[in-house]
Amino acid sequence: MSRWQQFFIDEPELALVECSKCSKRATELFRKHNCKTILDLACGAGRESRFFSTSFPFVVSSDYSISGLRMASAKGNTNLICSDARKLPFPNKSFDAVYCYGLLHEFIGNNAPENVRLVMSEIGRILKNNGLLILTVLCGDPVNGDPEIPNVQFFSDEMYFDATTGFECLEYFEYDDISCTGNPYYHIHYGAFVKS
Ligand SMILES: C[S@@+](CC[C@H](N)C(=O)[O-])C[C@H]1O[C@@H](n2cnc3c(N)ncnc32)[C@H](O)[C@@H]1O
């Protein structure tokens, strides 16, 4: 069982965490770019999907933790797909936008760079041409990490921009947002990109 699968079972209060500031900015950009089909990739308990579905007609939420998807469903989210982000069950060029908050740093160990590459390749494959990508990843020291947030791979600036090679950057910030566990000091790289 993955650590997230267990985490969503052990911590029912994760269902109550409010959506991030990032999701509000993403909503503005989805409107501006006339996005209608949106994938919330690694949606967890579905806090962001729920917010998006109040404004957009077709929001799909995917995650590999069934326990997270159950919480997402209980919140009223529909179009829930259980899948690994490294091999997504969607056709090529099927979404106007992909929203990915807090996934890439989940890959740790020697295979992390390859796993990040696989996820980014899948995002590129399922996005339509000129599709929008909103991507956040924990920002920090990749070597020493932060003992308060174990089991993750912090991303340097270089790692973040390496991961997004091939996408055109529309805007980028480094700031604190609300994590899926409710921590308001979740220091992240945020970027909005277009598939070029
Ligand atoms: C930090 S949480 C973010 C959840 C959600 N995006 C949010 O902000 O509320 C990371 C999520 O990534 C999911 N995850 C981790 N590895 C995954 C993988 N290989 N494929 C799909 N989901 C994955 C976990 O199940 C968890 O829901």
The ligand as a Tripos MOL2 file, in Angstrom:
@<TRIPOS>MOLECULE
LIG
   27    29     1     0     0
SMALL
NO_CHARGES

@<TRIPOS>ATOM
      1 C1          0.9230   16.2030   -1.9070 C.3       1 LIG1
      2 S1         -0.5000   15.2370   -2.3560 S.3       1 LIG1
      3 C2         -1.3430   16.4050   -3.3820 C.3       1 LIG1
      4 C3         -2.8180   16.1110   -3.5440 C.3       1 LIG1
      5 C4         -3.6320   17.1970   -4.2810 C.3       1 LIG1
      6 N1         -3.0060   17.5920   -5.5240 N.3       1 LIG1
      7 C5         -3.8480   18.4120   -3.3990 C.2       1 LIG1
      8 O1         -3.0730   19.3620   -3.5130 O.co2     1 LIG1
      9 O2         -4.7650   18.3780   -2.5840 O.co2     1 LIG1
     10 C6          0.2360   14.1240   -3.5260 C.3       1 LIG1
     11 C7         -0.7590   13.2210   -4.2310 C.3       1 LIG1
     12 O3         -0.0460   12.5160   -5.2570 O.3       1 LIG1
     13 C8         -0.5890   11.2200   -5.3580 C.3       1 LIG1
     14 N2          0.4150   10.3950   -6.0490 N.ar      1 LIG1
     15 C9          1.6780   10.1060   -5.6390 C.ar      1 LIG1
     16 N3          2.3180    9.3690   -6.5540 N.ar      1 LIG1
     17 C10         1.4270    9.1850   -7.5840 C.ar      1 LIG1
     18 C11         1.4990    8.5180   -8.8430 C.ar      1 LIG1
     19 N4          2.6160    7.8810   -9.2340 N.pl3     1 LIG1
     20 N5          0.4300    8.5520   -9.6470 N.ar      1 LIG1
     21 C12        -0.7090    9.1960   -9.2710 C.ar      1 LIG1
     22 N6         -0.8390    9.8280   -8.0880 N.ar      1 LIG1
     23 C13         0.2270    9.8410   -7.2600 C.ar      1 LIG1
     24 C14        -0.8670   10.8140   -3.9240 C.3       1 LIG1
     25 O4         -1.7820    9.7470   -3.8360 O.3       1 LIG1
     26 C15        -1.4090   12.1370   -3.3620 C.3       1 LIG1
     27 O5         -2.7990   12.2230   -3.5110 O.3       1 LIG1
@<TRIPOS>BOND
     1     1     2 1
     2     2     3 1
     3     2    10 1
     4     3     4 1
     5     4     5 1
     6     5     6 1
     7     5     7 1
     8     7     8 2
     9     7     9 1
    10    10    11 1
    11    11    12 1
    12    11    26 1
    13    12    13 1
    14    13    14 1
    15    13    24 1
    16    14    15 ar
    17    14    23 ar
    18    15    16 ar
    19    16    17 ar
    20    17    18 ar
    21    17    23 ar
    22    18    19 1
    23    18    20 ar
    24    20    21 ar
    25    21    22 ar
    26    22    23 ar
    27    24    25 1
    28    24    26 1
    29    26    27 1
@<TRIPOS>SUBSTRUCTURE
     1 LIG1         1 GROUP 0 **** ****
